[in-house]
Amino acid sequence: MGDSRPASAFHSQNITPSATDRLVGALDAQAASAGVRRLRDWAHRALTARPGEFALDIGAGTGSETQVLASAVAGGAATGVEPNPGLRAVAEQRAAQARSSARFVPGDACALPVEDAATDVVWCERVFQHLDEPDRAAAEIARVLRPGGRVALLDTDWATTLLHPGNAEVVAILTGGALSMAANPHAGRKLAGQLAAAGLEIDDLGSQALIQDHRKVNWPLVRMLGDSGVKRELITEQQRDQLYADLTAAAERSALHMSVTIFGVIAHRPV
């Protein structure tokens, strides 16, 4: 029987020291995306972290948003929970360089190292897509929030992946292959329901299409999906190569489109 684990290197079962630099590069590139910046700005405004509060960043990655929270809760505390020791080390180093009060601890989104009702603000971005049991993580968020505490939950829905131009059947196979990268590929559409089921009240919903540069093909991702399609005998090498040629030509005339949508939910624990 083949390995059924999700392909994403962010999945907890796939954590390896050798992947740290690649993961940091991916997170930094995502953070530079205009779409990510817009959705983060919306979520931080809606979350309204205040001085003196306790903030928790679940799946902190390189710690960029933990630092934002630390500044907002000056006089309080901001803690990033990150299971990957390599990313955690990078987050600690960057926080020290920025003279940020953000701190980082190991931990699992489904078993947070925080006492009941001890948190005012929770930030959790693009984590649920990598979880085998996202409902447990939603219940953990509800557990650690104080009455009146708020959460910003942001995540990708990989079924919204768009790629143009190219043969429609071949493109469908490649975009469908993106679903195998995550443990919970439809995470984005489920967020509100999972938080509501955990007893939280939904305050606002948002979304943002993350659109790739229309002049450049995202070759690492496209080649990974294309080669996977050939390996699984879903497309031929000739079909793959023709799609690559179509995408290259489209990029040269600024006609390429590649995107995926990320969704956001703002909620609170009832008083």
matplotlib code that plots the C-alpha trace (Angstrom):
import matplotlib.pyplot as plt

x = [0.0, 1.3, 2.0, -1.3, 0.1, -0.6, 2.3, 2.7, 5.9, 3.9, 2.0, 3.2, 4.1, 6.4, 8.5, 12.2, 15.2, 16.2, 13.0, 13.3, 14.8, 12.2, 9.4, 10.8, 11.1, 7.5, 6.1, 8.1, 6.9, 3.3, 3.7, 4.8, 1.6, -0.7, -3.7, -2.3, -1.4, -5.0, -6.7, -4.3, -5.0, -8.8, -8.4, -6.2, -8.6, -11.6, -9.7, -8.8, -6.1, -5.7, -2.9, -2.7, -4.4, -3.0, -2.7, -2.0, -0.8, -1.5, 0.9, 3.1, 5.6, 8.2, 6.5, 5.5, 1.9, 3.0, 5.1, 2.2, 0.1, 2.9, 2.9, -0.9, -1.0, 1.8, 1.9, 0.2, 1.8, 1.8, 2.8, 3.3, 2.7, 4.7, 5.3, 8.2, 11.5, 13.2, 10.5, 10.3, 14.1, 13.7, 10.7, 12.7, 15.7, 13.6, 11.7, 15.0, 16.3, 13.2, 13.3, 9.8, 8.4, 6.8, 7.7, 7.4, 6.6, 6.2, 2.7, -0.1, -3.2, -5.3, -3.7, -2.7, -0.3, -2.7, -5.1, -8.8, -10.3, -6.8, -6.7, -8.2, -7.1, -6.4, -4.8, -4.7, -3.6, -3.4, -3.1, -6.4, -5.6, -2.7, -4.7, -6.2, -8.7, -9.6, -12.8, -10.6, -8.5, -11.7, -12.8, -9.3, -9.7, -13.0, -11.5, -8.7, -10.7, -12.0, -15.7, -15.7, -12.4, -11.9, -10.4, -9.3, -9.2, -7.8, -7.4, -7.1, -9.7, -7.6, -10.7, -10.8, -7.5, -7.7, -5.1, -5.5, -4.9, -4.5, -6.5, -9.5, -9.1, -5.4, -5.9, -8.6, -6.3, -3.5, -5.8, -7.4, -3.9, -3.6, -6.2, -3.8, -1.3, -3.2, -4.8, -7.9, -7.9, -11.4, -10.5, -11.6, -15.3, -15.6, -14.1, -17.3, -19.2, -16.4, -16.2, -20.0, -20.1, -17.5, -19.8, -18.4, -20.4, -19.5, -18.9, -17.6, -16.5, -13.9, -12.0, -9.2, -8.0, -4.3, -3.4, 0.0, 2.0, 0.4, 3.8, 5.5, 4.6, 4.9, 7.1, 7.9, 4.1, 3.1, 5.9, 5.1, 1.5, 2.3, 4.9, 2.5, -0.2, 2.2, 3.4, -0.2, -0.8, -3.6, -2.0, 0.8, 4.2, 3.0, -0.1, 2.0, 4.6, 1.9, 0.4, 3.8, 4.2, 0.7, 1.4, 4.8, 3.3, 0.5, 3.0, 5.0, 1.9, 0.7, -2.3, -1.6, -4.0, -3.2, -5.0, -6.5, -8.8, -8.2, -11.2, -11.3, -13.7, -13.8, -15.7, -15.9, -16.8, -20.1, -20.0]
y = [0.0, 3.4, 6.3, 8.1, 11.1, 14.6, 15.8, 19.2, 19.6, 21.7, 18.5, 17.4, 14.0, 15.5, 17.8, 17.4, 19.7, 19.7, 21.4, 24.4, 26.8, 25.8, 26.4, 29.7, 30.8, 29.7, 31.6, 34.7, 34.6, 34.2, 37.1, 39.3, 38.6, 41.5, 39.2, 37.9, 41.4, 42.6, 39.7, 40.0, 43.7, 43.0, 40.3, 42.3, 45.3, 43.0, 41.2, 44.5, 43.1, 45.6, 46.6, 44.3, 41.3, 37.8, 36.7, 33.3, 32.6, 29.0, 27.7, 30.7, 29.8, 32.5, 34.5, 37.6, 37.8, 36.9, 40.1, 42.1, 40.8, 41.5, 45.1, 45.4, 43.9, 45.9, 45.3, 41.9, 38.9, 37.3, 33.6, 31.7, 27.9, 26.2, 22.4, 22.7, 23.3, 24.7, 27.3, 28.0, 28.8, 31.2, 32.9, 33.3, 34.8, 37.2, 38.4, 38.9, 41.0, 43.1, 43.5, 42.1, 40.6, 37.7, 34.3, 30.9, 27.5, 24.0, 22.7, 21.1, 22.9, 20.0, 20.1, 23.7, 24.2, 26.8, 26.7, 26.9, 30.4, 32.1, 33.8, 37.1, 36.8, 33.9, 34.1, 31.0, 31.3, 28.6, 25.8, 23.9, 22.8, 20.7, 19.1, 15.6, 16.6, 20.3, 20.0, 19.2, 22.3, 24.4, 23.0, 23.8, 27.4, 27.6, 26.1, 28.5, 31.7, 33.7, 34.8, 37.7, 36.5, 36.7, 34.6, 35.2, 32.0, 32.2, 29.3, 28.2, 26.2, 24.3, 23.4, 27.1, 26.7, 28.2, 27.9, 29.4, 28.8, 25.2, 22.1, 22.0, 18.3, 18.6, 21.7, 20.0, 17.1, 19.5, 21.6, 18.5, 17.3, 20.3, 18.8, 15.9, 18.4, 19.1, 16.9, 19.1, 20.7, 22.2, 24.0, 27.5, 26.7, 24.8, 27.4, 29.2, 25.9, 24.5, 27.5, 27.6, 23.9, 24.7, 27.2, 30.4, 33.2, 34.4, 38.1, 38.6, 36.7, 37.6, 36.3, 37.1, 35.5, 35.0, 35.7, 34.8, 37.2, 37.1, 37.4, 34.5, 30.8, 29.4, 26.6, 24.8, 24.2, 23.7, 21.2, 19.3, 19.0, 18.1, 15.5, 14.0, 13.7, 11.9, 9.6, 8.7, 8.1, 10.7, 12.7, 11.9, 13.6, 15.2, 16.7, 17.9, 19.5, 21.2, 22.7, 24.0, 25.6, 27.1, 28.6, 30.0, 31.7, 33.1, 34.6, 36.2, 38.1, 38.8, 36.5, 34.0, 33.4, 31.2, 31.7, 30.1, 31.7, 32.1, 32.6, 34.3, 34.1, 36.4, 35.0, 35.3, 33.2, 34.4, 36.1]
z = [0.0, -0.9, 1.4, 1.9, 3.8, 2.4, 0.2, 2.0, 3.9, 6.5, 7.6, 11.0, 9.8, 7.1, 9.4, 8.5, 9.2, 5.6, 4.5, 6.8, 4.3, 1.7, 4.1, 5.2, 1.6, 0.9, 3.9, 3.1, -0.5, 0.7, 3.2, 0.3, -1.7, -2.0, -1.4, 1.8, 3.0, 2.3, 4.1, 7.1, 7.4, 7.3, 10.0, 12.3, 12.1, 12.9, 15.7, 17.5, 19.8, 22.6, 25.1, 28.0, 26.4, 25.9, 22.3, 20.8, 17.3, 16.4, 13.7, 14.0, 11.2, 11.0, 13.6, 11.5, 12.8, 16.4, 16.2, 15.0, 17.9, 20.4, 19.3, 19.6, 23.1, 24.5, 28.2, 27.7, 26.0, 22.5, 22.2, 19.0, 19.0, 16.3, 16.1, 13.6, 15.5, 12.5, 11.9, 15.6, 15.7, 12.8, 14.5, 17.7, 15.8, 13.9, 17.0, 18.8, 15.8, 15.8, 19.6, 19.8, 22.9, 21.0, 22.4, 20.8, 22.2, 20.7, 20.5, 18.5, 17.3, 18.5, 22.0, 22.8, 25.7, 27.2, 30.2, 29.7, 29.2, 29.4, 26.0, 24.7, 21.1, 18.8, 15.4, 13.2, 9.6, 7.0, 9.6, 9.3, 5.8, 7.2, 10.1, 10.1, 12.8, 12.2, 14.4, 17.4, 16.7, 16.5, 19.9, 21.3, 20.2, 21.9, 25.0, 25.4, 24.7, 27.6, 27.4, 24.9, 23.5, 19.7, 17.0, 13.4, 11.4, 7.9, 5.4, 1.8, -0.1, -2.7, -4.7, -5.8, -7.7, -11.2, -14.0, -17.5, -20.4, -21.5, -22.5, -20.1, -19.2, -18.5, -16.5, -14.4, -13.7, -12.5, -10.4, -8.9, -8.0, -5.8, -3.5, -2.6, -1.2, 2.0, 4.7, 4.7, 1.2, 1.5, 4.7, 3.7, 3.2, 6.5, 8.9, 9.9, 10.5, 12.6, 14.9, 15.2, 16.1, 18.8, 20.4, 19.0, 17.4, 13.9, 13.6, 10.0, 6.9, 4.3, 1.3, -1.0, -4.2, -4.1, -7.7, -9.1, -11.3, -14.8, -16.4, -14.7, -14.4, -10.9, -12.2, -8.9, -8.2, -11.9, -12.5, -9.3, -10.4, -14.0, -13.1, -10.6, -13.3, -15.6, -12.8, -12.0, -15.7, -15.8, -18.5, -21.1, -21.2, -24.5, -22.8, -19.9, -22.2, -24.4, -21.2, -20.2, -23.6, -23.4, -20.0, -21.1, -24.2, -22.1, -19.6, -22.4, -23.4, -19.8, -20.3, -17.6, -14.7, -11.7, -8.4, -5.3, -2.7, 1.0, 3.4, 6.7, 9.7, 12.7, 15.8, 19.5, 22.6, 24.0, 27.4]

ax = plt.figure().add_subplot(projection="3d")
ax.plot(x, y, z, "-o")
ax.set_aspect("equal")
plt.show()
